Amino acid sequence: MSDITFRSFDIPDDITDDLRGWFDAVGLGFNQKQASDEALSRWREEVGRDGWRLDGAYAPASELSLGAHLPVATFATTTQTINTGGGHLEPACFITDVTVRTTHRRRRLLSTLMDAALRRARDEGLTLAALTVTEGAIYGRFGFGVATEHHTAELDTGPRFGLVHPVEPRVEMMHTDASVAVRREVFDRFHAATRGSHTRLAFYDAFLSGAWDFDKGGPNKAMRAAVHLRPDGRPDGILAYEVDAEAETVKVRDLLALNAEAELGLWQFVAAIDLAEKATTRRLSPTSVLPWALTDPRRLKLTGSNDFTWLRVLDAPGALAVRGFDADGEATLEVVDPRGMASGSWRVAARDGRAEVTPASDAVVQVDVRGLASLYLGMADARVLAGAGLISGPDADVAALGRLFRTEQPPHNTSGF
Ligand SMILES: CC(C)(COP(=O)(O)OP(=O)(O)OC[C@H]1O[C@@H](n2cnc3c(N)ncnc32)[C@H](O)[C@@H]1OP(=O)(O)O)[C@@H](O)C(=O)NCCC(=O)NCCS
């Protein structure tokens, strides 16, 4: 690796050779086709709004290589927020665009970039880092654990669709460009209220309004928007969808609802779309009321579930102090972090939603830092994690830890990055 140099830069105001090279390297890493100038300039504007920092590993260029501006490894970070419960939005290091060029794999380039980014985030005072993954086996070694999941589902919207209590129709279809501001407003309220929610990055505006779809490399004219309104006319739910006419399927791209009535109102609208027999979604909320509201629950099929966001605790006492606790109680735990960042023992005493976290010397429960990630937002129970080998200790103490970390609702995130 001695021939490799590492450089990082913020998003410039104009397209530079370095910016173009970094962008092309990401496309190469994810096997995408070469992007147009318009795609590049849209991406620059969006990542600029999000405040990304771009890191790259550069190899010396030769006459036949891709040139000095295309890094052989890429890594991007931005500080955004995660709802850690009790209405708290905690700034966290979001990581994305992790690639290593085929010719430079398995030389510890990802490890070097990751270690530097996690250390930097920790030094900046961030308590958490988060990412989404292409493959499940990559990030556990860096201390990340699954913290939210998502369900894919298929709904029969034909004649057998029905709600136990049909809701009053208060849905308006709207112009997709006008939907951007409404979706932001609804999302901000959702984000503030929902444990596990991650900030939505700028690309969502163009993607869900159909103004630009990076996969298509152009606008997506199939995207449609509908909004659910409260009786006072204020939006409390919003939908982005496409209809695949050939497959007679409504593809729900995004359904944000602030309450059960809004959720059911939007599903009822989806089911009413003619010339379609079913609807699909990649993000059915784990707290969705739809399965319970259907006259025939078998009209809804969960077709899959997958890990969504992964969390890395950088500062255990800091992260525990900003977590919302749904139960009062006390537990002592030792966090075991092979990379050393979050190691230590703490007593967590929770009352009225917040915890006081103090150093302890008598911890009998050991929590692997990956297990802490899955415990933290309420995704997994302590006893289950103990069964999986990520927590160890006497049964009664593990059970007490589980009771302390139990959440009234599972975590729910609608935003990828
Ligand atoms: C994933 C990727 C960045 C890893 O790059 P790399 O060059 O192997 O990185 P490193 O050499 O630093 O590897 C770090 C460790 O992860 C392991 N690893 C890398 N990719 C892995 C995978 N897909 N599955 C399991 N382990 C993997 C390596 O074996 C190495 O293990 P070690 O520390 O025990 O030696 C690279 O394979 C890639 O660019 N893939 C395509 C794009 C992609 O999927 N990016 C991830 C986006 S979430």
The ligand as an SDF file (V2000), in Angstrom:
LIG
                    3D

 48 50  0  0  0  0  0  0  0  0999 V2000
  -16.7170   -4.2040   -0.0460 C   0  0  0  0  0  0  0  0  0  0  0  0
  -15.3780   -3.6620   -0.5270 C   0  0  0  0  0  0  0  0  0  0  0  0
  -15.3580   -2.1520   -0.3710 C   0  0  0  0  0  0  0  0  0  0  0  0
  -14.2820   -4.2970    0.3420 C   0  0  0  0  0  0  0  0  0  0  0  0
  -13.0120   -3.8660   -0.1350 O   0  0  0  0  0  0  0  0  0  0  0  0
  -11.6600   -4.6050    0.2940 P   0  0  0  0  0  0  0  0  0  0  0  0
  -10.6080   -4.1400   -0.6290 O   0  0  0  0  0  0  0  0  0  0  0  0
  -11.8820   -6.0580    0.4180 O   0  0  0  0  0  0  0  0  0  0  0  0
  -11.4100   -4.0050    1.7470 O   0  0  0  0  0  0  0  0  0  0  0  0
  -10.3070   -4.4750    2.7970 P   0  0  0  0  0  0  0  0  0  0  0  0
   -9.1370   -5.1200    2.1250 O   0  0  0  0  0  0  0  0  0  0  0  0
  -10.0380   -3.3220    3.6900 O   0  0  0  0  0  0  0  0  0  0  0  0
  -11.1260   -5.6220    3.5950 O   0  0  0  0  0  0  0  0  0  0  0  0
  -11.5020   -5.5070    4.9320 C   0  0  0  0  0  0  0  0  0  0  0  0
  -11.9360   -6.8690    5.4330 C   0  0  0  0  0  0  0  0  0  0  0  0
  -13.2740   -7.1280    4.9570 O   0  0  0  0  0  0  0  0  0  0  0  0
  -13.3020   -8.3930    4.3190 C   0  0  0  0  0  0  0  0  0  0  0  0
  -14.3010   -8.2870    3.2440 N   0  0  0  0  0  0  0  0  0  0  0  0
  -14.2700   -7.4400    2.2070 C   0  0  0  0  0  0  0  0  0  0  0  0
  -15.3610   -7.6270    1.4350 N   0  0  0  0  0  0  0  0  0  0  0  0
  -16.0770   -8.6140    1.9980 C   0  0  0  0  0  0  0  0  0  0  0  0
  -17.2930   -9.2690    1.6660 C   0  0  0  0  0  0  0  0  0  0  0  0
  -17.9730   -8.9200    0.5840 N   0  0  0  0  0  0  0  0  0  0  0  0
  -17.7250  -10.2450    2.4850 N   0  0  0  0  0  0  0  0  0  0  0  0
  -17.0310  -10.6060    3.5790 C   0  0  0  0  0  0  0  0  0  0  0  0
  -15.8690  -10.0130    3.9530 N   0  0  0  0  0  0  0  0  0  0  0  0
  -15.4030   -9.0400    3.1620 C   0  0  0  0  0  0  0  0  0  0  0  0
  -11.9020   -8.6000    3.8230 C   0  0  0  0  0  0  0  0  0  0  0  0
  -11.6320   -9.9690    3.6130 O   0  0  0  0  0  0  0  0  0  0  0  0
  -11.0860   -8.0280    4.9700 C   0  0  0  0  0  0  0  0  0  0  0  0
  -11.0450   -8.9580    6.0230 O   0  0  0  0  0  0  0  0  0  0  0  0
   -9.8260   -9.0070    7.0720 P   0  0  0  0  0  0  0  0  0  0  0  0
   -9.7990   -7.6820    7.7680 O   0  0  0  0  0  0  0  0  0  0  0  0
  -10.1780  -10.1260    7.9650 O   0  0  0  0  0  0  0  0  0  0  0  0
   -8.6150   -9.2200    6.2160 O   0  0  0  0  0  0  0  0  0  0  0  0
  -15.1210   -4.0490   -2.0050 C   0  0  0  0  0  0  0  0  0  0  0  0
  -15.1840   -5.4290   -2.1400 O   0  0  0  0  0  0  0  0  0  0  0  0
  -16.0860   -3.4040   -2.9980 C   0  0  0  0  0  0  0  0  0  0  0  0
  -15.8200   -2.3080   -3.4810 O   0  0  0  0  0  0  0  0  0  0  0  0
  -17.2180   -4.0710   -3.3650 N   0  0  0  0  0  0  0  0  0  0  0  0
  -18.1770   -3.5430   -4.3540 C   0  0  0  0  0  0  0  0  0  0  0  0
  -18.9360   -2.3190   -3.8240 C   0  0  0  0  0  0  0  0  0  0  0  0
  -19.6310   -2.6080   -2.5260 C   0  0  0  0  0  0  0  0  0  0  0  0
  -20.3590   -3.5690   -2.3890 O   0  0  0  0  0  0  0  0  0  0  0  0
  -19.4010   -1.7310   -1.5160 N   0  0  0  0  0  0  0  0  0  0  0  0
  -20.0150   -1.8600   -0.2120 C   0  0  0  0  0  0  0  0  0  0  0  0
  -21.1310   -0.8960   -0.1180 C   0  0  0  0  0  0  0  0  0  0  0  0
  -22.0280   -1.1010    1.3520 S   0  0  0  0  0  0  0  0  0  0  0  0
  1  2  1  0
  2  3  1  0
  2  4  1  0
  2 36  1  0
  4  5  1  0
  5  6  1  0
  6  7  2  0
  6  8  1  0
  6  9  1  0
  9 10  1  0
 10 11  2  0
 10 12  1  0
 10 13  1  0
 13 14  1  0
 14 15  1  0
 15 16  1  0
 15 30  1  0
 16 17  1  0
 17 18  1  0
 17 28  1  0
 18 19  1  0
 18 27  1  0
 19 20  2  0
 20 21  1  0
 21 22  1  0
 21 27  2  0
 22 23  1  0
 22 24  2  0
 24 25  1  0
 25 26  2  0
 26 27  1  0
 28 29  1  0
 28 30  1  0
 30 31  1  0
 31 32  1  0
 32 33  2  0
 32 34  1  0
 32 35  1  0
 36 37  1  0
 36 38  1  0
 38 39  2  0
 38 40  1  0
 40 41  1  0
 41 42  1  0
 42 43  1  0
 43 44  2  0
 43 45  1  0
 45 46  1  0
 46 47  1  0
 47 48  1  0
M  END
$$$$
